[in-house]
């Protein structure tokens, strides 16, 4: 993933921040790839979020 955009997710229970690269795809979905998880370098976790329109 070439994106320079970063998302920081703070876990308040243990005060650890996970870091992800992300990119917005053409269809509006957002693809994330981990950079650091639980305080350690880790680029193995990839997922895509999709917005669900509610009535």
N, C-alpha and C positions, 0 to 999 in steps of 0.2 A: 504494500500500500504506500503510495508516494505522498499522500496528503500530509501537510504540516499542521493541520488542525488537531488540537488536543482536547480531550475531555478528562476531567479530574473528578473521581468519585470518592468522596470521603466517607469512611465507615466510622460513625460516631462511637460505636461500642468499643473499638480498639484504637481509634484515632490514626488509622492507616489509610493512605490515599492510593487508590488504583489509578493508573494512567493509561489512556487509550488514544490511539490515532483514530480519526474518523473522517469519512467523506459522505457527502450527500449524493446519492445516486440519481440518475435521470428521472426515475419514477417517483422520487421524493423519499424513498427509504433511506435510512442512515446505516452505513456499514462501519462497524467498530473492529479494531484489532488491538489487543492488549500490548502494552509496552512494559509496564511494571505492575505486578499484582502482589499484594500482601508484602510489600517492601522489597521484592526481588524482581530482577529482570525476567520477563516472560512474554514472548510474542506469539504464544501458541493458541490463545483464545480469540476466536473470531465469531462475531454474530451480527445479525442485521435486525434493526428495529423497523417496524412498519406502523404507521399511524392508522388507527382504526377510527373511522367516523362513527360517532354515536348519534342516535336520533334524539 
